[in-house]
Amino acid sequence: MNKKNTLGIMAGILISLSLIFILTFSSNAIAAKKPTVTIHNITDLTGAYAPIAIPSEKGGKDYLSWLAEQGGIDIDGDGKGDVEVQYKWAEFGNIDARFMSAYKRFRIRKPRPTIIEMWSSPNQEMMKPVLERDKINCYGIGFSDPQLYPPAWNYMDCWSYGESAAGAIEYYIDNIWPKRGKGIKAKVAHLTWDSAYGRAAIEPTTRHGKKTGKYEVVAERFCSLLPTDPEVMAYLSDFEKKGIDIIWSNSIVHTPAVIQKGLFKLGLTKKMVLMGNLWAPADQLLSIVGPEASEGYMCAQPVYIPAAEPEAPGVKFANMLNDKYRKEADMPNIQYMRGIRMKANMVEAVRRAIIGIMKRDGVNLETACKKITGEEVKEFGLQTLAGYTAMDTTTKYNSAPAGKDDRRLANHDRVVGIVDGKVKVLSPWYEVPRLVPDEMLEKGFFKDEKININYIVKGE
């Protein structure tokens, strides 16, 4: 057997072994006699999404390790764990075939999944009819509108990309924009990836701009997943000629980093602002670009910010986790915080489902854990998480899901930015605009919700 064939076989074995990983978070898995429940994840730790997925997974796994030390999920509220959590995950490297293979393996093995964390809007959109058929909940880390309308079994960690973009743009225009109060309509350009994810905020913000009359989307430009300086600089020069005030990028942190560097090199940082979504956090961009070039950058975030709010209870909790399990100098960052929130939301949804089964069926804890299905996690868990602060990683003002058809697990944001070379929170908590398409309302969906077209300030 030649060397090339040997390497090929070894690579195949590694891929197979990496497809499905099973971790049991238990202080003493062998001796434990507690009932167990399982949560699943199909994540993307390699490729373009790695910069955000890796720190998120670090925070999530550290939270699960801490939960195991507490004895598992506390069902009866006595401060002691009653149910252990098994965590099964697969890495798919942004390859659709590997994603589907992981899902199929999860589905046919026991215990059958009730909730699966998933990464990437295209895959989550693809899975929408499959999940509804299989009655398995998606806890999605991609926030594209097609998952929400019409509602199904796709739940999203946050609002839609369009709602977040619209809220951040509108808040900036009203409160931060140097031209505010002068009766000028802001000009917005989208500079983002040429993908379903990259384009996700364009139509909703265009619609929102027309309804509010505060801004107009005048340009859409698309770049590669790993854009170069020359590629971006040409767009920025054109934006200057068009008088663009705000650039929105629906991409991952390294793309806004190139855009922000381009703005700095062309001397445009005082003429237009770059705003990114939550996957382009200010703390990571600052570390990539440096304090001088990153000055003025802004993004929207739904969690407390370690670099700016060290005394926030959720940040203290995250610091404790990192000190206990990881001791990494650059943790916790914003993505680590979001990883804690993701896993805490999943565990809380399962906890509420167990309680719901016990009350509905009059069964004990062990039986409830054996009976649990995606339907209970949906009805008793995910659909009831409004107001849950996930170990204080996020605000008490969260009120999503806001109704029986709402599949968002957050509807709030804050604007975060780089000021004087440091990460700072630039707004109070606000509820994002609710950008339900008119045809969904005409079909009778979302009747029990208050549909706000503008952001609503909630508090500090």
C-alpha positions as CSV (number, residue, x, y, z in Angstrom):
1,M,0.0,0.0,0.0
2,N,1.5,3.3,-1.0
3,K,1.8,6.4,1.2
4,K,-0.9,8.3,-0.6
5,N,-3.5,5.5,0.0
6,T,-2.4,5.1,3.6
7,L,-3.0,8.8,4.3
8,G,-6.3,8.7,2.5
9,I,-7.5,5.8,4.7
10,M,-6.3,7.6,7.9
11,A,-8.1,10.7,6.9
12,G,-11.3,8.7,6.3
13,I,-11.0,7.1,9.7
14,L,-10.5,10.5,11.4
15,I,-13.5,12.0,9.7
16,S,-15.7,9.0,10.7
17,L,-14.5,9.2,14.3
18,S,-15.1,12.9,14.4
19,L,-18.6,12.7,13.0
20,I,-20.3,11.8,16.2
21,F,-18.9,12.5,19.7
22,I,-20.7,11.6,22.9
23,L,-19.8,13.3,26.2
24,T,-21.6,12.5,29.5
25,F,-21.3,15.4,31.9
26,S,-21.4,13.6,35.2
27,S,-19.4,13.8,38.3
28,N,-19.4,10.0,38.6
29,A,-21.0,8.6,35.5
30,I,-20.4,4.9,36.4
31,A,-21.7,5.0,39.9
32,A,-24.6,7.4,39.2
33,K,-28.1,6.0,39.3
34,K,-29.9,9.2,38.5
35,P,-32.1,9.4,35.4
36,T,-30.6,11.0,32.4
37,V,-31.7,13.2,29.5
38,T,-29.8,14.1,26.3
39,I,-29.2,17.2,24.3
40,H,-27.6,17.2,20.8
41,N,-25.5,19.6,18.7
42,I,-24.4,19.6,15.1
43,T,-21.8,22.3,15.1
44,D,-19.2,23.9,12.8
45,L,-15.8,24.0,14.5
46,T,-13.8,24.2,11.3
47,G,-14.0,26.5,8.3
48,A,-15.4,30.0,8.0
49,Y,-17.5,29.7,11.2
50,A,-14.7,28.4,13.5
51,P,-13.9,31.9,15.0
52,I,-17.3,32.1,16.5
53,A,-18.2,28.5,17.0
54,I,-15.1,27.5,19.0
55,P,-15.5,30.1,21.8
56,S,-19.2,29.5,21.9
57,E,-18.7,25.8,22.4
58,K,-16.1,26.4,25.1
59,G,-18.6,28.4,27.1
60,G,-21.3,25.8,26.6
61,K,-19.2,22.9,27.6
62,D,-17.9,24.6,30.6
63,Y,-21.5,25.3,31.7
64,L,-22.3,21.6,31.2
65,S,-19.3,20.6,33.3
66,W,-20.4,23.0,36.1
67,L,-23.9,21.6,35.9
68,A,-22.6,18.1,36.3
69,E,-20.7,19.1,39.4
70,Q,-24.0,20.3,40.8
71,G,-25.4,16.8,40.3
72,G,-27.2,17.7,37.1
73,I,-30.5,19.4,36.5
74,D,-32.3,20.6,39.7
75,I,-35.9,19.6,39.1
76,D,-37.5,20.2,42.5
77,G,-35.7,23.4,43.4
78,D,-33.9,22.1,46.4
79,G,-30.5,23.1,45.1
80,K,-29.4,19.6,44.4
81,G,-29.2,18.0,40.9
82,D,-31.7,15.3,40.1
83,V,-31.1,14.5,36.4
84,E,-27.8,14.0,34.6
85,V,-27.3,15.5,31.1
86,Q,-25.7,13.6,28.3
87,Y,-24.3,15.7,25.5
88,K,-24.0,14.3,22.0
89,W,-22.4,16.4,19.3
90,A,-21.1,16.2,15.7
91,E,-18.8,18.4,13.7
92,F,-19.8,18.9,10.1
93,G,-17.3,21.5,8.8
94,N,-19.9,23.4,6.8
95,I,-20.5,20.4,4.5
96,D,-24.1,19.6,3.9
97,A,-23.6,15.9,3.4
98,R,-21.9,15.6,6.8
99,F,-24.6,17.6,8.4
100,M,-27.3,15.3,7.1
101,S,-25.3,12.2,8.0
102,A,-25.0,13.4,11.6
103,Y,-28.7,14.2,11.8
104,K,-29.7,10.8,10.5
105,R,-27.4,9.0,13.0
106,F,-28.8,11.1,15.8
107,R,-32.4,10.3,14.7
108,I,-32.0,6.5,14.5
109,R,-30.0,6.0,17.7
110,K,-31.4,6.0,21.2
111,P,-32.2,8.2,23.0
112,R,-34.1,9.9,20.2
113,P,-33.3,13.6,20.0
114,T,-35.8,16.1,21.4
115,I,-33.7,19.2,20.7
116,I,-30.7,19.7,18.5
117,E,-28.5,22.8,18.4
118,M,-27.8,23.6,14.7
119,W,-25.4,25.9,13.0
120,S,-26.0,27.8,9.7
121,S,-29.2,29.3,8.3
122,P,-29.1,27.3,5.0
123,N,-29.0,23.9,6.8
124,Q,-31.7,25.0,9.2
125,E,-33.9,26.1,6.4
126,M,-33.3,22.8,4.6
127,M,-34.2,20.9,7.8
128,K,-37.5,22.7,8.5
129,P,-39.9,20.1,6.9
130,V,-37.7,17.2,8.2
131,L,-37.8,18.5,11.8
132,E,-41.6,19.1,11.6
133,R,-42.0,15.5,10.3
134,D,-39.7,14.0,13.0
135,K,-41.0,16.2,15.8
136,I,-37.5,17.3,16.8
137,N,-36.8,20.8,17.8
138,C,-34.1,22.8,16.2
139,Y,-32.2,25.3,18.5
140,G,-30.8,27.3,15.6
141,I,-27.8,29.6,15.6
142,G,-28.8,30.9,12.2
143,F,-31.6,33.5,12.2
144,S,-33.0,33.7,8.7
145,D,-36.6,34.7,8.1
146,P,-37.8,31.6,6.2
147,Q,-37.4,29.6,9.5
148,L,-39.9,31.8,11.2
149,Y,-42.5,32.1,8.6
150,P,-44.7,30.1,8.8
151,P,-43.8,28.8,12.3
152,A,-42.7,25.2,12.6
153,W,-40.2,23.3,14.8
154,N,-37.3,25.7,14.1
155,Y,-36.5,27.8,17.1
156,M,-33.8,30.5,16.9
157,D,-31.4,31.6,19.6
158,C,-32.4,35.2,18.9
159,W,-34.5,37.4,16.7
160,S,-34.2,37.4,12.9
161,Y,-31.1,38.9,11.3
162,G,-33.4,41.5,9.7
163,E,-34.9,42.5,13.1
164,S,-31.5,42.9,14.7
165,A,-30.2,45.0,11.8
166,A,-33.2,47.2,11.7
167,G,-33.2,47.8,15.4
168,A,-29.5,48.7,15.5
169,I,-29.7,50.9,12.4
170,E,-32.7,52.8,13.8
171,Y,-31.3,53.2,17.2
172,Y,-28.0,54.5,15.8
173,I,-29.9,57.1,13.6
174,D,-32.0,58.3,16.5
175,N,-29.3,58.5,19.2
176,I,-25.7,58.3,17.9
177,W,-25.6,59.4,14.3
178,P,-23.9,62.9,14.0
179,K,-26.5,64.0,11.5
180,R,-29.4,63.1,13.8
181,G,-32.2,65.7,14.2
182,K,-31.3,67.5,10.9
183,G,-34.2,66.0,8.9
184,I,-31.9,63.9,6.8
185,K,-32.7,60.3,5.7
186,A,-29.7,58.1,6.3
187,K,-28.3,56.1,3.4
188,V,-27.6,52.4,4.2
189,A,-25.5,49.9,2.2
190,H,-25.2,46.2,2.7
191,L,-21.7,44.8,2.2
192,T,-21.9,41.1,3.0
193,W,-21.6,37.5,1.8
194,D,-23.3,36.4,-1.3
195,S,-25.3,33.7,0.5
196,A,-28.7,33.1,2.1
197,Y,-27.1,34.1,5.4
198,G,-25.3,37.1,4.0
199,R,-28.4,38.4,2.3
200,A,-30.8,37.7,5.2
201,A,-31.0,41.3,6.5
202,I,-31.4,43.1,3.1
203,E,-35.2,42.7,2.5
204,P,-36.3,43.2,6.1
205,T,-34.2,46.4,6.5
206,T,-35.4,47.7,3.2
207,R,-39.0,47.1,4.3
208,H,-38.3,48.6,7.7
209,G,-36.6,51.7,6.2
210,K,-39.6,52.4,4.0
211,K,-42.1,52.0,6.9
212,T,-40.2,54.2,9.4
213,G,-39.0,56.7,6.8
214,K,-35.7,57.1,8.7
215,Y,-33.3,55.5,6.2
216,E,-33.1,54.0,2.7
217,V,-31.1,51.0,1.6
218,V,-29.4,52.3,-1.5
219,A,-26.7,49.7,-2.2
220,E,-26.1,45.9,-2.0
221,R,-22.6,44.6,-2.6
222,F,-21.2,41.1,-2.0
223,C,-17.8,39.8,-1.1
224,S,-16.1,36.4,-0.8
225,L,-16.1,34.5,2.5
226,L,-12.5,35.6,3.1
227,P,-12.4,39.0,1.3
228,T,-9.1,40.8,0.5
229,D,-8.3,44.5,1.0
230,P,-8.5,45.3,-2.8
231,E,-11.9,43.6,-3.1
232,V,-13.4,45.6,-0.3
233,M,-11.6,49.0,-1.0
234,A,-13.3,49.3,-4.4
235,Y,-16.7,49.0,-2.8
236,L,-15.8,51.5,-0.1
237,S,-14.7,54.1,-2.6
238,D,-18.0,53.7,-4.4
239,F,-19.9,54.1,-1.1
240,E,-18.1,57.4,-0.5
241,K,-19.3,58.7,-3.8
242,K,-22.9,57.6,-3.0
243,G,-22.8,59.3,0.3
244,I,-23.4,56.2,2.4
245,D,-23.8,56.8,6.1
246,I,-24.2,53.2,7.4
247,I,-22.7,49.9,6.2
248,W,-24.3,46.7,7.5
249,S,-22.4,43.4,7.2
250,N,-24.3,40.2,7.8
251,S,-21.2,37.9,8.0
252,I,-18.6,36.6,10.4
253,V,-16.0,38.7,12.3
254,H,-13.1,38.4,9.8
255,T,-15.2,40.1,7.0
256,P,-16.1,43.2,9.0
257,A,-12.4,43.3,10.1
258,V,-11.3,43.7,6.5
259,I,-14.0,46.3,5.9
260,Q,-13.1,48.3,9.0
261,K,-9.4,48.3,8.0
262,G,-10.4,49.5,4.6
263,L,-12.4,52.4,6.1
264,F,-9.5,53.3,8.2
265,K,-7.0,53.2,5.3
266,L,-9.2,55.4,3.2
267,G,-9.9,57.9,6.0
268,L,-13.6,57.2,6.0
269,T,-14.3,56.2,9.6
270,K,-15.7,59.6,10.4
271,K,-17.9,59.7,7.2
272,M,-19.6,56.3,7.6
273,V,-20.0,53.7,10.3
274,L,-19.7,50.0,9.9
275,M,-22.2,47.9,11.9
276,G,-22.1,44.1,12.1
277,N,-24.4,41.5,13.5
278,L,-23.8,39.4,16.6
279,W,-21.4,37.1,14.8
280,A,-18.9,40.0,14.4
281,P,-18.5,40.9,18.1
282,A,-16.6,44.1,18.9
283,D,-14.1,42.4,21.3
284,Q,-13.0,39.9,18.6
285,L,-12.8,42.6,15.9
286,L,-10.7,44.8,18.2
287,S,-8.2,42.0,18.8
288,I,-7.9,41.4,15.0
289,V,-7.8,45.0,13.8
290,G,-6.2,46.8,16.7
291,P,-7.6,49.9,18.6
292,E,-6.8,52.6,16.1
293,A,-8.3,51.0,13.0
294,S,-11.3,49.6,14.9
295,E,-12.4,52.9,16.4
296,G,-16.0,53.6,15.7
297,Y,-17.1,50.0,14.8
298,M,-20.5,48.9,16.2
299,C,-22.4,45.7,16.5
300,A,-25.6,44.4,18.1
301,Q,-25.4,41.9,21.0
302,P,-28.0,40.2,23.1
303,V,-25.8,39.3,26.1
304,Y,-23.7,41.1,28.7
305,I,-20.2,42.1,27.6
306,P,-17.2,40.8,29.6
307,A,-14.9,43.5,28.2
308,A,-17.2,46.3,29.2
309,E,-19.3,44.9,32.2
310,P,-17.0,42.9,34.5
311,E,-19.4,43.3,37.4
312,A,-22.5,41.9,35.7
313,P,-23.6,38.7,37.4
314,G,-23.6,36.7,34.2
315,V,-20.0,37.9,33.4
316,K,-18.9,36.9,36.9
317,F,-20.4,33.5,36.4
318,A,-18.6,33.1,33.0
319,N,-15.3,34.2,34.7
320,M,-15.8,31.5,37.3
321,L,-16.4,28.9,34.7
322,N,-13.3,29.9,32.7
323,D,-11.1,30.0,35.9
324,K,-12.4,26.6,37.0
325,Y,-12.2,24.6,33.7
326,R,-10.1,26.5,31.2
327,K,-8.0,29.4,32.5
328,E,-7.7,30.9,29.0
329,A,-6.5,34.6,29.1
330,D,-8.9,35.7,26.3
331,M,-11.9,34.1,27.8
332,P,-14.7,34.8,28.5
333,N,-15.5,36.8,25.5
334,I,-18.9,37.7,24.0
335,Q,-19.1,34.3,22.1
336,Y,-18.2,32.4,25.3
337,M,-21.2,34.2,27.0
338,R,-23.5,33.2,24.2
339,G,-22.3,29.6,24.4
340,I,-23.4,29.5,28.1
341,R,-26.7,31.0,27.2
342,M,-27.3,28.5,24.4
343,K,-26.7,25.5,26.6
344,A,-28.6,26.9,29.5
345,N,-31.6,27.6,27.4
346,M,-31.6,24.0,26.1
347,V,-31.2,22.5,29.6
348,E,-34.0,24.8,30.9
349,A,-36.3,23.8,28.1
350,V,-35.7,20.1,29.0
351,R,-36.2,20.8,32.7
352,R,-39.5,22.4,32.1
353,A,-40.6,19.6,29.8
354,I,-39.8,17.0,32.6
355,I,-41.9,18.9,35.1
356,G,-44.7,19.3,32.5
357,I,-44.8,15.5,31.9
358,M,-44.8,14.7,35.6
359,K,-47.8,17.0,36.2
360,R,-49.7,16.0,33.0
361,D,-49.3,12.3,33.4
362,G,-48.9,11.9,37.1
363,V,-45.6,10.0,36.8
364,N,-42.4,10.1,38.7
365,L,-39.1,11.7,37.7
366,E,-37.5,8.6,36.2
367,T,-40.6,7.8,34.1
368,A,-40.8,11.4,32.9
369,C,-37.2,11.3,31.7
370,K,-37.9,8.1,29.7
371,K,-41.1,9.5,28.2
372,I,-39.7,12.9,27.1
373,T,-40.1,13.7,23.4
374,G,-39.6,16.8,21.3
375,E,-43.3,17.7,21.7
376,E,-43.0,18.2,25.4
377,V,-39.7,20.2,25.0
378,K,-41.5,22.4,22.5
379,E,-44.8,22.9,24.4
380,F,-43.6,23.0,28.0
381,G,-40.0,24.2,27.4
382,L,-39.0,26.3,24.5
383,Q,-42.4,28.0,24.1
384,T,-42.2,29.2,27.7
385,L,-38.7,30.7,28.0
386,A,-39.7,34.3,27.8
387,G,-38.0,36.1,30.7
388,Y,-35.5,33.4,31.4
389,T,-32.0,35.0,31.8
390,A,-29.9,31.9,31.3
391,M,-27.6,32.2,34.3
392,D,-27.8,36.0,34.0
393,T,-26.0,36.1,30.7
394,T,-28.8,38.1,29.3
395,T,-31.4,40.7,30.3
396,K,-34.6,40.3,32.3
397,Y,-36.3,42.4,29.6
398,N,-36.3,39.4,27.2
399,S,-40.0,38.6,26.3
400,A,-39.6,36.0,23.6
401,P,-41.3,33.8,22.6
402,A,-43.9,36.6,22.6
403,G,-46.8,34.4,21.4
404,K,-47.8,30.9,20.4
405,D,-46.4,31.4,16.9
406,D,-43.1,33.0,17.9
407,R,-40.1,30.9,17.5
408,R,-37.5,33.4,18.7
409,L,-35.8,32.9,22.1
410,A,-34.7,36.6,22.3
411,N,-36.2,39.8,21.1
412,H,-33.8,42.3,22.6
413,D,-30.4,43.9,21.8
414,R,-27.9,46.6,22.7
415,V,-25.5,48.5,20.5
416,V,-21.9,47.7,21.4
417,G,-18.9,49.5,19.9
418,I,-15.3,50.5,20.0
419,V,-14.7,53.9,21.6
420,D,-11.2,55.2,22.6
421,G,-9.8,51.8,21.8
422,K,-12.1,49.9,24.2
423,V,-15.3,47.9,24.0
424,K,-18.2,49.9,25.3
425,V,-22.0,49.4,25.6
426,L,-23.6,52.3,23.6
427,S,-27.3,51.8,24.2
428,P,-29.7,50.6,26.8
429,W,-31.5,47.3,26.3
430,Y,-34.2,47.7,23.6
431,E,-36.7,45.4,22.0
432,V,-36.0,45.0,18.3
433,P,-38.6,45.8,15.7
434,R,-41.0,43.0,14.9
435,L,-40.8,42.5,11.2
436,V,-43.5,40.0,10.5
437,P,-44.3,39.9,6.7
438,D,-47.8,41.3,6.0
439,E,-48.8,38.0,4.3
440,M,-48.2,36.1,7.5
441,L,-50.6,38.4,9.4
442,E,-53.2,38.0,6.6
443,K,-53.0,34.3,7.0
444,G,-53.9,34.6,10.7
445,F,-50.5,34.0,12.3
446,F,-49.0,36.0,15.3
447,K,-52.4,37.4,16.3
448,D,-51.5,37.2,20.0
449,E,-48.4,39.4,19.6
450,K,-47.9,43.2,19.8
451,I,-46.2,44.0,16.4
452,N,-43.9,46.9,17.0
453,I,-42.3,48.4,13.9
454,N,-39.9,50.6,15.9
455,Y,-37.3,49.5,18.6
456,I,-38.6,50.0,22.1
457,V,-36.2,51.0,24.9
458,K,-36.5,48.8,27.9
459,G,-33.8,49.9,30.3
460,E,-30.2,49.7,31.4
